[in-house]
Each structure stands twice: as C-alpha cells, then as structure tokens.
Amino acid sequence: MGRTPRRKQRRLGKKLRQIRLKLKLSQSEIIWQMGLSKDLTRNNVSNYEKDKREPSLYVLLRYARLAGLCLDVIVDDEEDLPKELPSTPIHVGFMQSAKDRRSRK
C-alpha cells in the first residue's frame, strides 16, 4: 500500500442513493433488505449516499445483489445504472456455468 491516497469514485454515493430510491426503500428498509441490520445504521447509509464515507466491499456487494447488478456497474464512474431495478446482472450466465463446473467435479 502506497502513500498516495486511493482514487475515489465520483458517482458512488449518487448511485447508492439511486439504487435505494429505484427500489422504493427507505434507508432503514435497504439495511434490512441487505441483511445488514446488525452491521449498519441509517447514519451509515446517509454517509455513503453523501460521499462522506465509503462502504466496504462487502456492503457494496450486498447493494449489487439486492439491485441485481454487477458490482462494476456500481463502482465504475463510466457506467450508468439501468433504468429499471432490480435488474438481471450480465454475469448470471457465467456464474451459473461456474457452479455447474464445480458440481460436476
């Protein structure tokens, strides 16, 4: 880990708020839907949405799964969220294929 600060996503907070609003959830409801009631508070979600804090990868993965998105769509500033959520992630077919290969062994 270097001494230079890590580059931050400009649109992350905005995207997290868009996900919550497109799913028609309050801050408390999104925490519950992600199964993170013991780990997060409404204040955490508010700080993520206002770019005051950055969520862990674990939390971002929960957002992605709840919204039916690939994680890169949330994290990549060049990618836009789909108009409709929940969506179907592009990698679903790939994930199924990987599970099939593991079960055949």
PyRosetta script that sets phi, psi and omega in degrees:
from pyrosetta import init, pose_from_sequence

init()
pose = pose_from_sequence("MGRTPRRKQRRLGKKLRQIRLKLKLSQSEIIWQMGLSKDLTRNNVSNYEKDKREPSLYVLLRYARLAGLCLDVIVDDEEDLPKELPSTPIHVGFMQSAKDRRSRK")
pose.set_psi(1, 122.3)
pose.set_omega(1, -177.9)
pose.set_phi(2, -79.6)
pose.set_psi(2, 178.0)
pose.set_omega(2, -179.2)
pose.set_phi(3, -88.5)
pose.set_psi(3, -16.1)
pose.set_omega(3, -180.0)
pose.set_phi(4, -79.0)
pose.set_psi(4, 142.8)
pose.set_omega(4, -179.3)
pose.set_phi(5, -64.1)
pose.set_psi(5, 146.8)
pose.set_omega(5, 178.7)
pose.set_phi(6, -70.6)
pose.set_psi(6, 141.5)
pose.set_omega(6, 178.4)
pose.set_phi(7, -67.7)
pose.set_psi(7, 135.3)
pose.set_omega(7, -178.3)
pose.set_phi(8, -108.8)
pose.set_psi(8, 149.5)
pose.set_omega(8, 177.8)
pose.set_phi(9, -74.3)
pose.set_psi(9, 133.3)
pose.set_omega(9, -179.2)
pose.set_phi(10, -74.6)
pose.set_psi(10, -31.1)
pose.set_omega(10, -170.6)
pose.set_phi(11, -106.7)
pose.set_psi(11, 5.7)
pose.set_omega(11, -173.3)
pose.set_phi(12, -59.2)
pose.set_psi(12, -52.1)
pose.set_omega(12, -178.8)
pose.set_phi(13, -59.3)
pose.set_psi(13, -42.5)
pose.set_omega(13, 179.3)
pose.set_phi(14, -63.0)
pose.set_psi(14, -42.3)
pose.set_omega(14, 179.8)
pose.set_phi(15, -65.7)
pose.set_psi(15, -41.0)
pose.set_omega(15, 179.1)
pose.set_phi(16, -62.8)
pose.set_psi(16, -40.0)
pose.set_omega(16, 176.9)
pose.set_phi(17, -66.0)
pose.set_psi(17, -42.2)
pose.set_omega(17, 178.3)
pose.set_phi(18, -60.4)
pose.set_psi(18, -42.3)
pose.set_omega(18, 178.8)
pose.set_phi(19, -58.4)
pose.set_psi(19, -50.3)
pose.set_omega(19, -178.4)
pose.set_phi(20, -59.5)
pose.set_psi(20, -45.1)
pose.set_omega(20, -177.8)
pose.set_phi(21, -70.0)
pose.set_psi(21, -38.9)
pose.set_omega(21, 178.2)
pose.set_phi(22, -65.7)
pose.set_psi(22, -29.7)
pose.set_omega(22, 176.9)
pose.set_phi(23, -84.7)
pose.set_psi(23, -1.7)
pose.set_omega(23, 178.9)
pose.set_phi(24, 58.1)
pose.set_psi(24, 48.6)
pose.set_omega(24, -178.8)
pose.set_phi(25, -120.4)
pose.set_psi(25, 145.8)
pose.set_omega(25, 171.3)
pose.set_phi(26, -79.2)
pose.set_psi(26, 172.9)
pose.set_omega(26, 177.4)
pose.set_phi(27, -62.1)
pose.set_psi(27, -41.2)
pose.set_omega(27, 177.8)
pose.set_phi(28, -64.7)
pose.set_psi(28, -41.3)
pose.set_omega(28, -178.4)
pose.set_phi(29, -66.6)
pose.set_psi(29, -37.9)
pose.set_omega(29, -179.2)
pose.set_phi(30, -68.0)
pose.set_psi(30, -35.9)
pose.set_omega(30, 176.3)
pose.set_phi(31, -60.7)
pose.set_psi(31, -45.9)
pose.set_omega(31, -179.2)
pose.set_phi(32, -65.6)
pose.set_psi(32, -45.0)
pose.set_omega(32, -179.3)
pose.set_phi(33, -62.3)
pose.set_psi(33, -33.2)
pose.set_omega(33, 178.7)
pose.set_phi(34, -80.8)
pose.set_psi(34, -8.0)
pose.set_omega(34, -179.1)
pose.set_phi(35, 73.9)
pose.set_psi(35, 31.3)
pose.set_omega(35, -176.2)
pose.set_phi(36, -116.8)
pose.set_psi(36, 26.7)
pose.set_omega(36, -177.3)
pose.set_phi(37, -58.9)
pose.set_psi(37, -30.1)
pose.set_omega(37, -179.7)
pose.set_phi(38, -84.9)
pose.set_psi(38, -14.2)
pose.set_omega(38, -173.8)
pose.set_phi(39, -106.9)
pose.set_psi(39, -28.5)
pose.set_omega(39, -173.9)
pose.set_phi(40, -125.1)
pose.set_psi(40, 157.8)
pose.set_omega(40, 172.7)
pose.set_phi(41, -122.2)
pose.set_psi(41, 170.0)
pose.set_omega(41, 175.3)
pose.set_phi(42, -59.5)
pose.set_psi(42, -34.0)
pose.set_omega(42, 178.6)
pose.set_phi(43, -62.5)
pose.set_psi(43, -39.3)
pose.set_omega(43, 176.0)
pose.set_phi(44, -59.6)
pose.set_psi(44, -48.9)
pose.set_omega(44, -178.8)
pose.set_phi(45, -61.3)
pose.set_psi(45, -43.5)
pose.set_omega(45, 178.4)
pose.set_phi(46, -59.2)
pose.set_psi(46, -44.7)
pose.set_omega(46, 179.0)
pose.set_phi(47, -64.3)
pose.set_psi(47, -36.4)
pose.set_omega(47, 176.0)
pose.set_phi(48, -64.6)
pose.set_psi(48, -46.2)
pose.set_omega(48, -176.4)
pose.set_phi(49, -67.8)
pose.set_psi(49, -27.6)
pose.set_omega(49, 179.3)
pose.set_phi(50, -94.6)
pose.set_psi(50, 7.2)
pose.set_omega(50, -178.5)
pose.set_phi(51, 59.4)
pose.set_psi(51, 27.3)
pose.set_omega(51, 175.0)
pose.set_phi(52, -83.8)
pose.set_psi(52, -28.4)
pose.set_omega(52, 177.7)
pose.set_phi(53, -137.2)
pose.set_psi(53, 157.0)
pose.set_omega(53, 178.3)
pose.set_phi(54, -111.3)
pose.set_psi(54, 128.1)
pose.set_omega(54, -179.5)
pose.set_phi(55, -69.7)
pose.set_psi(55, 155.6)
pose.set_omega(55, 176.3)
pose.set_phi(56, -68.9)
pose.set_psi(56, 164.5)
pose.set_omega(56, 176.6)
pose.set_phi(57, -60.5)
pose.set_psi(57, -36.2)
pose.set_omega(57, 178.5)
pose.set_phi(58, -59.5)
pose.set_psi(58, -44.5)
pose.set_omega(58, -179.9)
pose.set_phi(59, -68.3)
pose.set_psi(59, -42.8)
pose.set_omega(59, 178.2)
pose.set_phi(60, -60.9)
pose.set_psi(60, -38.7)
pose.set_omega(60, 177.7)
pose.set_phi(61, -63.7)
pose.set_psi(61, -38.3)
pose.set_omega(61, 177.2)
pose.set_phi(62, -65.2)
pose.set_psi(62, -41.1)
pose.set_omega(62, 174.8)
pose.set_phi(63, -58.7)
pose.set_psi(63, -48.2)
pose.set_omega(63, -177.2)
pose.set_phi(64, -60.3)
pose.set_psi(64, -45.6)
pose.set_omega(64, -179.2)
pose.set_phi(65, -65.5)
pose.set_psi(65, -41.2)
pose.set_omega(65, 179.6)
pose.set_phi(66, -63.3)
pose.set_psi(66, -39.8)
pose.set_omega(66, -177.6)
pose.set_phi(67, -85.5)
pose.set_psi(67, -7.4)
pose.set_omega(67, -178.0)
pose.set_phi(68, 69.8)
pose.set_psi(68, 41.3)
pose.set_omega(68, -177.1)
pose.set_phi(69, -121.7)
pose.set_psi(69, 157.2)
pose.set_omega(69, 167.5)
pose.set_phi(70, -76.4)
pose.set_psi(70, 144.3)
pose.set_omega(70, -177.9)
pose.set_phi(71, -58.1)
pose.set_psi(71, -34.9)
pose.set_omega(71, -178.5)
pose.set_phi(72, -63.8)
pose.set_psi(72, -27.4)
pose.set_omega(72, 178.1)
pose.set_phi(73, -65.1)
pose.set_psi(73, -35.9)
pose.set_omega(73, 179.0)
pose.set_phi(74, -74.7)
pose.set_psi(74, -42.6)
pose.set_omega(74, -171.3)
pose.set_phi(75, -83.5)
pose.set_psi(75, -32.0)
pose.set_omega(75, -175.5)
pose.set_phi(76, -79.7)
pose.set_psi(76, 118.7)
pose.set_omega(76, 179.8)
pose.set_phi(77, -64.3)
pose.set_psi(77, -21.1)
pose.set_omega(77, -179.4)
pose.set_phi(78, -80.6)
pose.set_psi(78, -16.7)
pose.set_omega(78, -178.0)
pose.set_phi(79, -95.2)
pose.set_psi(79, 141.1)
pose.set_omega(79, 174.4)
pose.set_phi(80, -102.5)
pose.set_psi(80, 150.8)
pose.set_omega(80, 174.8)
pose.set_phi(81, -70.5)
pose.set_psi(81, 148.8)
pose.set_omega(81, 174.9)
pose.set_phi(82, -65.3)
pose.set_psi(82, 157.9)
pose.set_omega(82, -179.5)
pose.set_phi(83, -65.1)
pose.set_psi(83, -37.1)
pose.set_omega(83, -177.7)
pose.set_phi(84, -109.0)
pose.set_psi(84, 134.6)
pose.set_omega(84, 174.0)
pose.set_phi(85, -131.5)
pose.set_psi(85, 147.8)
pose.set_omega(85, -1.4)
pose.set_phi(86, -70.1)
pose.set_psi(86, 153.8)
pose.set_omega(86, -177.5)
pose.set_phi(87, -109.7)
pose.set_psi(87, -178.1)
pose.set_omega(87, 172.7)
pose.set_phi(88, -112.5)
pose.set_psi(88, 117.4)
pose.set_omega(88, -177.8)
pose.set_phi(89, -63.1)
pose.set_psi(89, 145.9)
pose.set_omega(89, 179.9)
pose.set_phi(90, -62.1)
pose.set_psi(90, -32.7)
pose.set_omega(90, -174.3)
pose.set_phi(91, -81.6)
pose.set_psi(91, 3.6)
pose.set_omega(91, -177.1)
pose.set_phi(92, -56.4)
pose.set_psi(92, -46.6)
pose.set_omega(92, 179.0)
pose.set_phi(93, -61.8)
pose.set_psi(93, -39.8)
pose.set_omega(93, 178.3)
pose.set_phi(94, -64.1)
pose.set_psi(94, -44.7)
pose.set_omega(94, -178.9)
pose.set_phi(95, -63.3)
pose.set_psi(95, -41.4)
pose.set_omega(95, 179.4)
pose.set_phi(96, -63.3)
pose.set_psi(96, -42.6)
pose.set_omega(96, 179.5)
pose.set_phi(97, -61.6)
pose.set_psi(97, -41.4)
pose.set_omega(97, 179.2)
pose.set_phi(98, -64.1)
pose.set_psi(98, -40.4)
pose.set_omega(98, 178.1)
pose.set_phi(99, -64.6)
pose.set_psi(99, -40.5)
pose.set_omega(99, 178.8)
pose.set_phi(100, -62.4)
pose.set_psi(100, -42.5)
pose.set_omega(100, -179.8)
pose.set_phi(101, -63.6)
pose.set_psi(101, -40.5)
pose.set_omega(101, -179.4)
pose.set_phi(102, -66.8)
pose.set_psi(102, -38.5)
pose.set_omega(102, -177.2)
pose.set_phi(103, -72.3)
pose.set_psi(103, -22.1)
pose.set_omega(103, 179.9)
pose.set_phi(104, -78.6)
pose.set_psi(104, -18.9)
pose.set_omega(104, -177.1)
pose.set_phi(105, -73.3)
pose.dump_pdb("model.pdb")
